[in-house]
Amino acid sequence: MAAVDINAKIPNNVDLAGDRRLQRALEQWQPKFVRWWEELGPAAFARNPVYLRTAIDVGQEGWANFGHVEMPDYRWGIFLSDREKDRKIAFGDHKGEDVWQEVPGEYRSDLRRLIVVQGDTEPASVEQQRKLSLTAPSLYDMRNLFQVNVEEGRHLWAMVYLLHGYFGRDGRDEADEMLERHSGDADNPRILGAFNEETPDWLSFFMFTYFTDRDGKYQLASLRESAFDPLSRTCEFMLKEEAHHMFVGASGVGRVVQRTAELIREHDTDDIHQYGGINLDVLQKYINFHYSVSLDLFGSETSTNAANYFASGLKGRFQEERRDDDHLLKSVYRTVPDWTESGIGAREVTQLAALNETLRDDYSEDCQKGVDRWNRALEEAGINFTFRLANTSFNRKVGTFRDHHMSPDGKPISDAEWEANMDRWLPSDSDRAHVLSLMTGVSEPGKMAGWVAPPSRGIHQKPVDYEYVRV
């Protein structure tokens, strides 16, 4: 591994200076990125110093350096984790062979597609969250938003480096197109549906970073298993940063739950809208929406593409090497959910065919941990309400249930029943309007909007009332 050149035009530890062709290509892409950031990055406070974490190395000490930085001056860079000596392919038809340092010709198209789809999500979330800084509930939250944004920008750089470095002209064209697609654009939208949804308020942001960024964790962890070693090492480092995004979501939703509980006890009523809070049933609707939309990101229950990626060694399972099986999966079976007229059925398929469903199962189990924490907070407050994850068949647009209406508990219902109950299960126009009405920006250090509780501690051992953004 080359040493980190943090002072280069493009900070990196991949020895860009030793590859002048690649360096020139990335330096030509850099102004396009900056222009995109200026046009579709944060809409306010763009030049205010923000207390940001900036990666300057891949080691334990180097990736978390803090200081006030104006976002346009943030040191976006290219960082790969250190190479693992004698690393072998852990799964698929090439199991036991040396990992690849170059792209095998027969897998070039599939590997490029995986990188493009992952890369496309990174700028998409920045675009979705562009206007949130205008209504940040505190400087602490505004800083966390900006930290997420700049790291998503760096994750884009990570994928663009791979495209430029290993895929020639096709890769350079794909890198350009990732700045030409835009979230929600009618003519040129982002590739995945969840990244074309609006993020109009901070409750949606907290839910997005809890549920949708958690999908990112599982996708990156699967790519981290790849036989293509530069992709694996890129994702290894990205996962360190992704953990903060999920913390923002988990703690953010938890703080909303805490404040809602406080208002319920203070006013002795479940309906706290008139007191500037968000009702528990509304929080449940937002959970239903963001969880179901994120489930679709894993794809159909069975997938030939996913099976081919696994067999080829391009994308493994979450924590592949810890699994106790043959890592080939051609003769190992499992059941997957299946639509039937009487409800949710099941069919048996090979583990190889069901890789998407296996990853979705891992994701759902992880999501439940946060829901359990929120429920414990309500129990400790003496409030009789339980949050639940909807059945994975609910509100699905991908897979076996995509053309069928299902209730949150997994029962098939008619179109009429869906229409009659949709506002009970998913955020209604009035729910969204109420949440939006609470979105008033707070920019005084230590002050907090009335609908969310303060965090239990600040960032990097700073107090909660620290000036995280100098306004």
Secondary structure, DSSP 8 states (H G I E B T S, - for coil): ----BTTSSS-BSS-GGG-HHHHHHHHHHHHHHHHHHHHHS-SS-TTSEEEEEE---SSTTTT-EEEEEEGGG----B------TT-B--SSTTTTSB-BSS--GGGHHHHHHHHHHHHHHHHHHHHHTTTGGGG-SSHHHHHHHHHHHHHHHHHHHHHHHHHHHHSHHHHHHHHHHTTT--TT-SSS--SSGGGGS---SHHHHHHIIIIIHHHHHHHHHHHHT-SBHHHHHHHHHHHHHHHHHHHHHHHHHHHHHHHHHHHHHHHT-S--GGGT---HHHHHHHHHHHHHHHHHTT--SS-HHHHHHHHHTS---TTGGG--S-S--SS-EEEEEEEETTEEEEEEEETTTTHHHHHHHHHHHHHHHHHHHHHHHHHHTT---------TTTT-SSSTTTTS-B-TTS-B--HHHHHHHHHHHS--HHHHHHHHHT-----STT---TTS---SS-STT--TTS-SB--
